[in-house]
Amino acid sequence: MKATVYVTIKENVLDPQGTAVQGALHSMGFAEVEKVRIGKYLELELGDIDRSEAEKRIKEMCEKLLANTVVEDYRFELEG
Amino acid sequence: MKATVYVTIKENVLDPQGTAVQGALHSMGFAEVEKVRIGKYLELELGDIDRSEAEKRIKEMCEKLLANTVVEDYRFELEG
């Protein structure tokens, strides 16, 4: 079972890293970039567990470690 | 036009951040996690440009700033 987790900064929370990248892109001539938000992308290989169990476990991992749910949202996809 | 960019570490390159997260998950009792790879997830809002132009520009941004193509791969999706 493979899980892909996306952790993004909540819409109403400032993203200084995104702002810095946007500034860099502008100074390189990419003036069309209006906004940049940066998040994390995680690929997890899980052992041989069934889908509903995997779903429960990944949710728990996100809540406890992978995302800071005060300022970040997460979503995930399971495959295999 | 909105672009979503995924930057991942190449398969044959070590990912110490992923290894650290895997270790943390193990020590928290998530023994089923066999491998963790961590990448970046970027959302870019582009102005009113057409799809083929956006594709060319995003590719250029990735090559020049967003990804280090020596050790990272990138892929992107356009929407809108």
Backbone of each chain as nested JSON, in Angstrom:
{
  "chains": [
    {"id": "A", "residues": [
      {"number": 1, "name": "MET", "atoms": {"N": [0.849, -1.198, 0.0], "CA": [0.0, 0.0, 0.0], "C": [0.888, 1.253, 0.0]}},
      {"number": 2, "name": "LYS", "atoms": {"N": [0.576, 2.167, -0.894], "CA": [1.345, 3.408, -0.955], "C": [0.418, 4.578, -0.635]}},
      {"number": 3, "name": "ALA", "atoms": {"N": [0.907, 5.506, 0.179], "CA": [0.112, 6.69, 0.502], "C": [0.845, 7.938, 0.048]}},
      {"number": 4, "name": "THR", "atoms": {"N": [0.097, 8.859, -0.523], "CA": [0.655, 10.155, -0.89], "C": [-0.052, 11.199, -0.043]}},
      {"number": 5, "name": "VAL", "atoms": {"N": [0.721, 11.965, 0.704], "CA": [0.144, 12.951, 1.617], "C": [0.528, 14.351, 1.152]}},
      {"number": 6, "name": "TYR", "atoms": {"N": [-0.44, 15.24, 1.111], "CA": [-0.211, 16.635, 0.749], "C": [-0.484, 17.491, 1.973]}},
      {"number": 7, "name": "VAL", "atoms": {"N": [0.501, 18.247, 2.399], "CA": [0.319, 19.138, 3.542], "C": [0.434, 20.571, 3.036]}},
      {"number": 8, "name": "THR", "atoms": {"N": [-0.621, 21.339, 3.235], "CA": [-0.618, 22.715, 2.732], "C": [-0.91, 23.696, 3.872]}},
      {"number": 9, "name": "ILE", "atoms": {"N": [-0.407, 24.894, 3.724], "CA": [-0.671, 25.92, 4.715], "C": [-2.101, 26.421, 4.538]}},
      {"number": 10, "name": "LYS", "atoms": {"N": [-2.818, 26.598, 5.634], "CA": [-4.212, 27.044, 5.546], "C": [-4.316, 28.377, 4.822]}},
      {"number": 11, "name": "GLU", "atoms": {"N": [-5.427, 28.541, 4.148], "CA": [-5.635, 29.695, 3.265], "C": [-5.406, 31.039, 3.978]}},
      {"number": 12, "name": "ASN", "atoms": {"N": [-5.829, 31.138, 5.227], "CA": [-5.748, 32.412, 5.949], "C": [-4.443, 32.582, 6.742]}},
      {"number": 13, "name": "VAL", "atoms": {"N": [-3.491, 31.683, 6.519], "CA": [-2.208, 31.765, 7.227], "C": [-1.134, 32.248, 6.251]}},
      {"number": 14, "name": "LEU", "atoms": {"N": [-0.292, 33.142, 6.713], "CA": [0.78, 33.666, 5.857], "C": [1.767, 32.57, 5.472]}},
      {"number": 15, "name": "ASP", "atoms": {"N": [2.298, 32.656, 4.262], "CA": [3.272, 31.69, 3.788], "C": [4.527, 32.449, 3.341]}},
      {"number": 16, "name": "PRO", "atoms": {"N": [5.426, 32.749, 4.297], "CA": [6.609, 33.547, 3.958], "C": [7.506, 32.883, 2.921]}},
      {"number": 17, "name": "GLN", "atoms": {"N": [7.566, 31.553, 2.945], "CA": [8.397, 30.849, 1.964], "C": [7.836, 31.047, 0.553]}},
      {"number": 18, "name": "GLY", "atoms": {"N": [6.518, 30.968, 0.452], "CA": [5.856, 31.206, -0.833], "C": [6.089, 32.626, -1.321]}},
      {"number": 19, "name": "THR", "atoms": {"N": [5.988, 33.578, -0.4], "CA": [6.205, 34.98, -0.759], "C": [7.641, 35.203, -1.242]}},
      {"number": 20, "name": "ALA", "atoms": {"N": [8.598, 34.546, -0.574], "CA": [9.997, 34.677, -0.973], "C": [10.221, 34.107, -2.376]}},
      {"number": 21, "name": "VAL", "atoms": {"N": [9.614, 32.951, -2.647], "CA": [9.766, 32.339, -3.968], "C": [9.112, 33.216, -5.032]}},
      {"number": 22, "name": "GLN", "atoms": {"N": [7.956, 33.78, -4.695], "CA": [7.295, 34.668, -5.651], "C": [8.189, 35.867, -5.966]}},
      {"number": 23, "name": "GLY", "atoms": {"N": [8.795, 36.442, -4.922], "CA": [9.708, 37.573, -5.116], "C": [10.882, 37.192, -6.001]}},
      {"number": 24, "name": "ALA", "atoms": {"N": [11.438, 36.003, -5.775], "CA": [12.565, 35.537, -6.587], "C": [12.139, 35.362, -8.037]}},
      {"number": 25, "name": "LEU", "atoms": {"N": [10.949, 34.783, -8.242], "CA": [10.454, 34.586, -9.613], "C": [10.258, 35.929, -10.306]}},
      {"number": 26, "name": "HIS", "atoms": {"N": [9.701, 36.888, -9.589], "CA": [9.514, 38.226, -10.164], "C": [10.846, 38.818, -10.584]}},
      {"number": 27, "name": "SER", "atoms": {"N": [11.834, 38.72, -9.689], "CA": [13.128, 39.342, -10.001], "C": [13.84, 38.61, -11.143]}},
      {"number": 28, "name": "MET", "atoms": {"N": [13.381, 37.381, -11.452], "CA": [13.948, 36.643, -12.581], "C": [13.148, 36.877, -13.856]}},
      {"number": 29, "name": "GLY", "atoms": {"N": [12.13, 37.714, -13.773], "CA": [11.383, 38.06, -14.977], "C": [10.057, 37.344, -15.143]}},
      {"number": 30, "name": "PHE", "atoms": {"N": [9.679, 36.523, -14.153], "CA": [8.393, 35.828, -14.245], "C": [7.31, 36.673, -13.573]}},
      {"number": 31, "name": "ALA", "atoms": {"N": [6.989, 37.788, -14.202], "CA": [6.074, 38.751, -13.608], "C": [4.636, 38.254, -13.562]}},
      {"number": 32, "name": "GLU", "atoms": {"N": [4.323, 37.213, -14.329], "CA": [2.952, 36.707, -14.385], "C": [2.54, 35.919, -13.145]}},
      {"number": 33, "name": "VAL", "atoms": {"N": [3.517, 35.628, -12.267], "CA": [3.195, 34.83, -11.08], "C": [2.552, 35.724, -10.02]}},
      {"number": 34, "name": "GLU", "atoms": {"N": [1.283, 35.469, -9.74], "CA": [0.53, 36.346, -8.847], "C": [0.558, 35.884, -7.399]}},
      {"number": 35, "name": "LYS", "atoms": {"N": [0.789, 34.59, -7.214], "CA": [0.751, 34.053, -5.859], "C": [1.467, 32.709, -5.857]}},
      {"number": 36, "name": "VAL", "atoms": {"N": [2.197, 32.453, -4.791], "CA": [2.832, 31.14, -4.626], "C": [2.549, 30.643, -3.217]}},
      {"number": 37, "name": "ARG", "atoms": {"N": [2.101, 29.404, -3.108], "CA": [1.916, 28.773, -1.798], "C": [2.719, 27.479, -1.833]}},
      {"number": 38, "name": "ILE", "atoms": {"N": [3.46, 27.24, -0.766], "CA": [4.318, 26.055, -0.753], "C": [3.884, 25.091, 0.345]}},
      {"number": 39, "name": "GLY", "atoms": {"N": [3.803, 23.85, -0.015], "CA": [3.445, 22.82, 0.949], "C": [4.396, 21.648, 0.862]}},
      {"number": 40, "name": "LYS", "atoms": {"N": [4.041, 20.587, 1.558], "CA": [4.873, 19.388, 1.534], "C": [4.139, 18.279, 0.815]}},
      {"number": 41, "name": "TYR", "atoms": {"N": [4.941, 17.404, 0.249], "CA": [4.437, 16.282, -0.513], "C": [5.166, 15.054, 0.023]}},
      {"number": 42, "name": "LEU", "atoms": {"N": [4.455, 14.116, 0.582], "CA": [5.104, 12.95, 1.188], "C": [4.62, 11.659, 0.549]}},
      {"number": 43, "name": "GLU", "atoms": {"N": [5.55, 10.786, 0.247], "CA": [5.198, 9.455, -0.237], "C": [5.573, 8.451, 0.847]}},
      {"number": 44, "name": "LEU", "atoms": {"N": [4.608, 7.678, 1.284], "CA": [4.851, 6.669, 2.325], "C": [4.552, 5.289, 1.784]}},
      {"number": 45, "name": "GLU", "atoms": {"N": [5.5, 4.39, 1.986], "CA": [5.243, 2.983, 1.656], "C": [4.807, 2.303, 2.934]}},
      {"number": 46, "name": "LEU", "atoms": {"N": [3.636, 1.709, 2.884], "CA": [3.146, 0.991, 4.05], "C": [3.249, -0.498, 3.766]}},
      {"number": 47, "name": "GLY", "atoms": {"N": [3.332, -1.266, 4.803], "CA": [3.388, -2.712, 4.623], "C": [2.058, -3.229, 4.11]}},
      {"number": 48, "name": "ASP", "atoms": {"N": [1.834, -4.492, 4.327], "CA": [0.67, -5.179, 3.795], "C": [-0.529, -4.983, 4.718]}},
      {"number": 49, "name": "ILE", "atoms": {"N": [-1.128, -3.805, 4.673], "CA": [-2.306, -3.601, 5.517], "C": [-3.474, -3.223, 4.622]}},
      {"number": 50, "name": "ASP", "atoms": {"N": [-4.678, -3.463, 5.119], "CA": [-5.818, -3.195, 4.233], "C": [-6.165, -1.705, 4.212]}},
      {"number": 51, "name": "ARG", "atoms": {"N": [-6.973, -1.357, 3.231], "CA": [-7.237, 0.031, 2.896], "C": [-7.834, 0.84, 4.048]}},
      {"number": 52, "name": "SER", "atoms": {"N": [-8.814, 0.279, 4.72], "CA": [-9.493, 1.056, 5.77], "C": [-8.566, 1.258, 6.966]}},
      {"number": 53, "name": "GLU", "atoms": {"N": [-7.749, 0.228, 7.234], "CA": [-6.769, 0.332, 8.307], "C": [-5.716, 1.386, 7.927]}},
      {"number": 54, "name": "ALA", "atoms": {"N": [-5.251, 1.347, 6.687], "CA": [-4.253, 2.31, 6.2], "C": [-4.794, 3.731, 6.326]}},
      {"number": 55, "name": "GLU", "atoms": {"N": [-6.048, 3.9, 5.959], "CA": [-6.681, 5.22, 6.017], "C": [-6.66, 5.767, 7.445]}},
      {"number": 56, "name": "LYS", "atoms": {"N": [-7.022, 4.906, 8.384], "CA": [-7.058, 5.294, 9.788], "C": [-5.661, 5.645, 10.294]}},
      {"number": 57, "name": "ARG", "atoms": {"N": [-4.69, 4.827, 9.92], "CA": [-3.319, 5.024, 10.393], "C": [-2.704, 6.299, 9.801]}},
      {"number": 58, "name": "ILE", "atoms": {"N": [-2.919, 6.53, 8.521], "CA": [-2.341, 7.716, 7.878], "C": [-2.945, 8.982, 8.498]}},
      {"number": 59, "name": "LYS", "atoms": {"N": [-4.251, 8.944, 8.736], "CA": [-4.917, 10.085, 9.375], "C": [-4.254, 10.38, 10.719]}},
      {"number": 60, "name": "GLU", "atoms": {"N": [-3.985, 9.327, 11.48], "CA": [-3.36, 9.45, 12.794], "C": [-1.945, 10.036, 12.657]}},
      {"number": 61, "name": "MET", "atoms": {"N": [-1.19, 9.555, 11.684], "CA": [0.173, 10.08, 11.447], "C": [0.14, 11.561, 11.107]}},
      {"number": 62, "name": "CYS", "atoms": {"N": [-0.831, 11.936, 10.278], "CA": [-0.949, 13.341, 9.884], "C": [-1.264, 14.21, 11.09]}},
      {"number": 63, "name": "GLU", "atoms": {"N": [-2.222, 13.761, 11.888], "CA": [-2.648, 14.546, 13.049], "C": [-1.532, 14.675, 14.084]}},
      {"number": 64, "name": "LYS", "atoms": {"N": [-0.749, 13.605, 14.229], "CA": [0.248, 13.58, 15.288], "C": [1.608, 14.113, 14.892]}},
      {"number": 65, "name": "LEU", "atoms": {"N": [1.99, 13.946, 13.613], "CA": [3.355, 14.316, 13.242], "C": [3.473, 15.078, 11.921]}},
      {"number": 66, "name": "LEU", "atoms": {"N": [2.802, 14.575, 10.89], "CA": [3.12, 15.082, 9.551], "C": [2.603, 16.495, 9.289]}},
      {"number": 67, "name": "ALA", "atoms": {"N": [1.473, 16.832, 9.883], "CA": [0.926, 18.174, 9.685], "C": [0.747, 18.859, 11.032]}},
      {"number": 68, "name": "ASN", "atoms": {"N": [0.944, 20.15, 11.041], "CA": [0.586, 20.947, 12.208], "C": [-0.814, 21.485, 11.928]}},
      {"number": 69, "name": "THR", "atoms": {"N": [-1.807, 20.836, 12.513], "CA": [-3.186, 21.133, 12.108], "C": [-3.692, 22.506, 12.572]}},
      {"number": 70, "name": "VAL", "atoms": {"N": [-2.89, 23.187, 13.371], "CA": [-3.273, 24.564, 13.726], "C": [-3.151, 25.474, 12.493]}},
      {"number": 71, "name": "VAL", "atoms": {"N": [-2.085, 25.278, 11.744], "CA": [-1.846, 26.168, 10.594], "C": [-1.811, 25.442, 9.254]}},
      {"number": 72, "name": "GLU", "atoms": {"N": [-1.911, 24.123, 9.283], "CA": [-1.817, 23.367, 8.027], "C": [-3.016, 22.453, 7.818]}},
      {"number": 73, "name": "ASP", "atoms": {"N": [-3.35, 22.251, 6.555], "CA": [-4.344, 21.253, 6.166], "C": [-3.603, 20.059, 5.573]}},
      {"number": 74, "name": "TYR", "atoms": {"N": [-4.248, 18.916, 5.586], "CA": [-3.65, 17.778, 4.895], "C": [-4.718, 17.003, 4.153]}},
      {"number": 75, "name": "ARG", "atoms": {"N": [-4.279, 16.293, 3.123], "CA": [-5.157, 15.328, 2.462], "C": [-4.256, 14.217, 1.954]}},
      {"number": 76, "name": "PHE", "atoms": {"N": [-4.827, 13.057, 1.728], "CA": [-3.988, 11.955, 1.258], "C": [-4.729, 11.047, 0.305]}},
      {"number": 77, "name": "GLU", "atoms": {"N": [-3.944, 10.327, -0.475], "CA": [-4.476, 9.35, -1.423], "C": [-3.803, 8.009, -1.151]}},
      {"number": 78, "name": "LEU", "atoms": {"N": [-4.573, 6.959, -1.258], "CA": [-4.012, 5.616, -1.086], "C": [-4.035, 4.897, -2.427]}},
      {"number": 79, "name": "GLU", "atoms": {"N": [-3.074, 4.04, -2.591], "CA": [-2.96, 3.361, -3.878], "C": [-2.304, 1.996, -3.645]}},
      {"number": 80, "name": "GLY", "atoms": {"N": [-2.806, 1.009, -4.351], "CA": [-2.204, -0.332, -4.257], "C": [-2.913, -1.215, -3.248]}}
    ]},
    {"id": "B", "residues": [
      {"number": 1, "name": "MET", "atoms": {"N": [-5.123, 31.104, -14.644], "CA": [-4.446, 29.804, -14.786], "C": [-3.742, 29.438, -13.485]}},
      {"number": 2, "name": "LYS", "atoms": {"N": [-3.973, 28.226, -13.014], "CA": [-3.337, 27.766, -11.791], "C": [-2.416, 26.586, -12.104]}},
      {"number": 3, "name": "ALA", "atoms": {"N": [-1.223, 26.615, -11.522], "CA": [-0.293, 25.507, -11.739], "C": [0.028, 24.843, -10.403]}},
      {"number": 4, "name": "THR", "atoms": {"N": [0.081, 23.534, -10.423], "CA": [0.502, 22.779, -9.246], "C": [1.79, 22.057, -9.617]}},
      {"number": 5, "name": "VAL", "atoms": {"N": [2.837, 22.328, -8.844], "CA": [4.147, 21.749, -9.154], "C": [4.54, 20.786, -8.037]}},
      {"number": 6, "name": "TYR", "atoms": {"N": [5.0, 19.62, -8.412], "CA": [5.482, 18.614, -7.46], "C": [6.981, 18.445, -7.678]}},
      {"number": 7, "name": "VAL", "atoms": {"N": [7.753, 18.687, -6.638], "CA": [9.202, 18.507, -6.738], "C": [9.587, 17.352, -5.821]}},
      {"number": 8, "name": "THR", "atoms": {"N": [10.177, 16.322, -6.39], "CA": [10.53, 15.141, -5.595], "C": [12.019, 14.85, -5.742]}},
      {"number": 9, "name": "ILE", "atoms": {"N": [12.565, 14.238, -4.727], "CA": [13.97, 13.845, -4.776], "C": [14.102, 12.615, -5.672]}},
      {"number": 10, "name": "LYS", "atoms": {"N": [15.116, 12.61, -6.526], "CA": [15.295, 11.48, -7.445], "C": [15.448, 10.173, -6.683]}},
      {"number": 11, "name": "GLU", "atoms": {"N": [14.986, 9.111, -7.318], "CA": [14.892, 7.801, -6.676], "C": [16.226, 7.34, -6.085]}},
      {"number": 12, "name": "ASN", "atoms": {"N": [17.319, 7.614, -6.776], "CA": [18.631, 7.114, -6.329], "C": [19.386, 8.102, -5.426]}},
      {"number": 13, "name": "VAL", "atoms": {"N": [18.697, 9.157, -4.989], "CA": [19.333, 10.149, -4.119], "C": [18.792, 9.969, -2.694]}},
      {"number": 14, "name": "LEU", "atoms": {"N": [19.672, 10.037, -1.714], "CA": [19.256, 9.888, -0.324], "C": [18.313, 11.007, 0.104]}},
      {"number": 15, "name": "ASP", "atoms": {"N": [17.367, 10.687, 0.965], "CA": [16.426, 11.679, 1.473], "C": [16.485, 11.658, 3.006]}},
      {"number": 16, "name": "PRO", "atoms": {"N": [17.433, 12.394, 3.591], "CA": [17.599, 12.349, 5.051], "C": [16.363, 12.832, 5.808]}},
      {"number": 17, "name": "GLN", "atoms": {"N": [15.643, 13.791, 5.238], "CA": [14.432, 14.286, 5.897], "C": [13.388, 13.163, 5.969]}},
      {"number": 18, "name": "GLY", "atoms": {"N": [13.257, 12.442, 4.867], "CA": [12.325, 11.317, 4.839], "C": [12.716, 10.245, 5.842]}},
      {"number": 19, "name": "THR", "atoms": {"N": [14.015, 9.965, 5.909], "CA": [14.501, 8.953, 6.847], "C": [14.221, 9.374, 8.285]}},
      {"number": 20, "name": "ALA", "atoms": {"N": [14.408, 10.66, 8.573], "CA": [14.149, 11.174, 9.923], "C": [12.666, 11.038, 10.278]}},
      {"number": 21, "name": "VAL", "atoms": {"N": [11.804, 11.37, 9.326], "CA": [10.365, 11.265, 9.574], "C": [9.972, 9.8, 9.775]}},
      {"number": 22, "name": "GLN", "atoms": {"N": [10.562, 8.919, 8.98], "CA": [10.269, 7.492, 9.142], "C": [10.685, 7.021, 10.541]}},
      {"number": 23, "name": "GLY", "atoms": {"N": [11.867, 7.46, 10.982], "CA": [12.332, 7.11, 12.324], "C": [11.381, 7.615, 13.398]}},
      {"number": 24, "name": "ALA", "atoms": {"N": [10.915, 8.843, 13.223], "CA": [9.974, 9.418, 14.193], "C": [8.675, 8.626, 14.206]}},
      {"number": 25, "name": "LEU", "atoms": {"N": [8.177, 8.262, 13.027], "CA": [6.935, 7.485, 12.952], "C": [7.113, 6.124, 13.639]}},
      {"number": 26, "name": "HIS", "atoms": {"N": [8.257, 5.495, 13.399], "CA": [8.524, 4.203, 14.044], "C": [8.494, 4.336, 15.555]}},
      {"number": 27, "name": "SER", "atoms": {"N": [9.174, 5.381, 16.035], "CA": [9.258, 5.527, 17.497], "C": [7.908, 5.909, 18.099]}},
      {"number": 28, "name": "MET", "atoms": {"N": [6.98, 6.344, 17.254], "CA": [5.634, 6.643, 17.733], "C": [4.704, 5.441, 17.59]}},
      {"number": 29, "name": "GLY", "atoms": {"N": [5.234, 4.33, 17.114], "CA": [4.432, 3.12, 17.021], "C": [3.896, 2.793, 15.634]}},
      {"number": 30, "name": "PHE", "atoms": {"N": [4.268, 3.601, 14.635], "CA": [3.801, 3.319, 13.268], "C": [4.83, 2.444, 12.557]}},
      {"number": 31, "name": "ALA", "atoms": {"N": [4.928, 1.209, 13.017], "CA": [5.972, 0.31, 12.522], "C": [5.734, -0.126, 11.081]}},
      {"number": 32, "name": "GLU", "atoms": {"N": [4.507, 0.068, 10.577], "CA": [4.184, -0.394, 9.225], "C": [4.775, 0.487, 8.122]}},
      {"number": 33, "name": "VAL", "atoms": {"N": [5.34, 1.633, 8.521], "CA": [5.876, 2.561, 7.511], "C": [7.255, 2.079, 7.062]}},
      {"number": 34, "name": "GLU", "atoms": {"N": [7.343, 1.67, 5.812], "CA": [8.574, 1.061, 5.312], "C": [9.505, 2.072, 4.667]}},
      {"number": 35, "name": "LYS", "atoms": {"N": [8.95, 3.161, 4.201], "CA": [9.771, 4.138, 3.498], "C": [9.025, 5.463, 3.472]}},
      {"number": 36, "name": "VAL", "atoms": {"N": [9.758, 6.562, 3.62], "CA": [9.151, 7.892, 3.492], "C": [10.051, 8.723, 2.575]}},
      {"number": 37, "name": "ARG", "atoms": {"N": [9.439, 9.373, 1.601], "CA": [10.175, 10.303, 0.743], "C": [9.425, 11.627, 0.822]}},
      {"number": 38, "name": "ILE", "atoms": {"N": [10.165, 12.707, 0.989], "CA": [9.51, 14.005, 1.137], "C": [9.875, 14.931, -0.007]}},
      {"number": 39, "name": "GLY", "atoms": {"N": [8.881, 15.565, -0.541], "CA": [9.106, 16.511, -1.627], "C": [8.384, 17.814, -1.346]}},
      {"number": 40, "name": "LYS", "atoms": {"N": [8.369, 18.674, -2.352], "CA": [7.674, 19.948, -2.218], "C": [6.448, 19.963, -3.108]}},
      {"number": 41, "name": "TYR", "atoms": {"N": [5.501, 20.756, -2.675], "CA": [4.235, 20.885, -3.391], "C": [3.995, 22.379, -3.517]}},
      {"number": 42, "name": "LEU", "atoms": {"N": [3.925, 22.892, -4.718], "CA": [3.775, 24.339, -4.916], "C": [2.519, 24.638, -5.715]}},
      {"number": 43, "name": "GLU", "atoms": {"N": [1.778, 25.626, -5.251], "CA": [0.632, 26.114, -6.019], "C": [0.965, 27.516, -6.514]}},
      {"number": 44, "name": "LEU", "atoms": {"N": [0.896, 27.71, -7.812], "CA": [1.196, 29.019, -8.392], "C": [-0.025, 29.557, -9.111]}},
      {"number": 45, "name": "GLU", "atoms": {"N": [-0.363, 30.792, -8.808], "CA": [-1.419, 31.466, -9.571], "C": [-0.737, 32.272, -10.648]}},
      {"number": 46, "name": "LEU", "atoms": {"N": [-1.114, 32.01, -11.88], "CA": [-0.547, 32.775, -12.986], "C": [-1.617, 33.719, -13.499]}},
      {"number": 47, "name": "GLY", "atoms": {"N": [-1.188, 34.766, -14.114], "CA": [-2.148, 35.708, -14.682], "C": [-2.867, 35.085, -15.867]}},
      {"number": 48, "name": "ASP", "atoms": {"N": [-3.39, 35.928, -16.69], "CA": [-4.204, 35.511, -17.814], "C": [-3.329, 35.124, -19.008]}},
      {"number": 49, "name": "ILE", "atoms": {"N": [-2.69, 33.961, -18.938], "CA": [-1.88, 33.549, -20.074], "C": [-2.403, 32.229, -20.595]}},
      {"number": 50, "name": "ASP", "atoms": {"N": [-2.129, 31.93, -21.857], "CA": [-2.717, 30.696, -22.401], "C": [-1.906, 29.477, -21.983]}},
      {"number": 51, "name": "ARG", "atoms": {"N": [-2.527, 28.329, -22.187], "CA": [-2.021, 27.075, -21.655], "C": [-0.61, 26.728, -22.143]}},
      {"number": 52, "name": "SER", "atoms": {"N": [-0.368, 26.876, -23.435], "CA": [0.929, 26.452, -23.962], "C": [2.036, 27.39, -23.476]}},
      {"number": 53, "name": "GLU", "atoms": {"N": [1.687, 28.675, -23.36], "CA": [2.636, 29.653, -22.816], "C": [2.912, 29.341, -21.34]}},
      {"number": 54, "name": "ALA", "atoms": {"N": [1.855, 29.043, -20.595], "CA": [1.999, 28.715, -19.167], "C": [2.897, 27.5, -18.999]}},
      {"number": 55, "name": "GLU", "atoms": {"N": [2.688, 26.505, -19.841], "CA": [3.475, 25.282, -19.763], "C": [4.964, 25.582, -19.95]}},
      {"number": 56, "name": "LYS", "atoms": {"N": [5.255, 26.42, -20.931], "CA": [6.644, 26.779, -21.236], "C": [7.255, 27.55, -20.066]}},
      {"number": 57, "name": "ARG", "atoms": {"N": [6.481, 28.487, -19.516], "CA": [6.992, 29.339, -18.433], "C": [7.209, 28.539, -17.152]}},
      {"number": 58, "name": "ILE", "atoms": {"N": [6.277, 27.66, -16.825], "CA": [6.408, 26.858, -15.6], "C": [7.637, 25.941, -15.706]}},
      {"number": 59, "name": "LYS", "atoms": {"N": [7.812, 25.365, -16.882], "CA": [8.975, 24.499, -17.103], "C": [10.26, 25.301, -16.838]}},
      {"number": 60, "name": "GLU", "atoms": {"N": [10.278, 26.528, -17.35], "CA": [11.451, 27.39, -17.173], "C": [11.661, 27.724, -15.686]}},
      {"number": 61, "name": "MET", "atoms": {"N": [10.569, 28.032, -14.967], "CA": [10.668, 28.326, -13.521], "C": [11.224, 27.127, -12.768]}},
      {"number": 62, "name": "CYS", "atoms": {"N": [10.748, 25.936, -13.133], "CA": [11.207, 24.725, -12.455], "C": [12.695, 24.514, -12.692]}},
      {"number": 63, "name": "GLU", "atoms": {"N": [13.113, 24.656, -13.943], "CA": [14.516, 24.415, -14.291], "C": [15.438, 25.439, -13.632]}},
      {"number": 64, "name": "LYS", "atoms": {"N": [14.955, 26.681, -13.529], "CA": [15.823, 27.752, -13.051], "C": [15.784, 27.958, -11.543]}},
      {"number": 65, "name": "LEU", "atoms": {"N": [14.635, 27.709, -10.905], "CA": [14.532, 28.036, -9.483], "C": [13.864, 26.954, -8.618]}},
      {"number": 66, "name": "LEU", "atoms": {"N": [12.723, 26.457, -9.085], "CA": [11.892, 25.659, -8.172], "C": [12.469, 24.277, -7.858]}},
      {"number": 67, "name": "ALA", "atoms": {"N": [13.155, 23.693, -8.829], "CA": [13.742, 22.372, -8.595], "C": [15.246, 22.425, -8.842]}},
      {"number": 68, "name": "ASN", "atoms": {"N": [15.981, 21.649, -8.092], "CA": [17.394, 21.456, -8.376], "C": [17.471, 20.165, -9.194]}},
      {"number": 69, "name": "THR", "atoms": {"N": [17.574, 20.326, -10.5], "CA": [17.412, 19.164, -11.389], "C": [18.566, 18.161, -11.298]}},
      {"number": 70, "name": "VAL", "atoms": {"N": [19.607, 18.508, -10.571], "CA": [20.678, 17.523, -10.36], "C": [20.166, 16.392, -9.454]}},
      {"number": 71, "name": "VAL", "atoms": {"N": [19.425, 16.762, -8.43], "CA": [18.979, 15.753, -7.466], "C": [17.454, 15.642, -7.35]}},
      {"number": 72, "name": "GLU", "atoms": {"N": [16.74, 16.519, -8.059], "CA": [15.28, 16.502, -7.937], "C": [14.594, 16.352, -9.294]}},
      {"number": 73, "name": "ASP", "atoms": {"N": [13.456, 15.724, -9.275], "CA": [12.574, 15.673, -10.438], "C": [11.415, 16.624, -10.194]}},
      {"number": 74, "name": "TYR", "atoms": {"N": [10.762, 17.039, -11.263], "CA": [9.558, 17.834, -11.079], "C": [8.507, 17.432, -12.093]}},
      {"number": 75, "name": "ARG", "atoms": {"N": [7.272, 17.677, -11.733], "CA": [6.175, 17.544, -12.686], "C": [5.131, 18.569, -12.304]}},
      {"number": 76, "name": "PHE", "atoms": {"N": [4.297, 18.945, -13.245], "CA": [3.293, 19.958, -12.921], "C": [1.993, 19.719, -13.658]}},
      {"number": 77, "name": "GLU", "atoms": {"N": [0.946, 20.287, -13.109], "CA": [-0.391, 20.222, -13.702], "C": [-0.911, 21.641, -13.856]}},
      {"number": 78, "name": "LEU", "atoms": {"N": [-1.599, 21.889, -14.947], "CA": [-2.21, 23.205, -15.157], "C": [-3.713, 23.065, -15.088]}},
      {"number": 79, "name": "GLU", "atoms": {"N": [-4.344, 24.108, -14.658], "CA": [-5.78, 24.039, -14.448], "C": [-6.354, 25.448, -14.609]}},
      {"number": 80, "name": "GLY", "atoms": {"N": [-7.478, 25.533, -15.26], "CA": [-8.13, 26.831, -15.414], "C": [-7.834, 27.503, -16.738]}}
    ]}
  ]
}
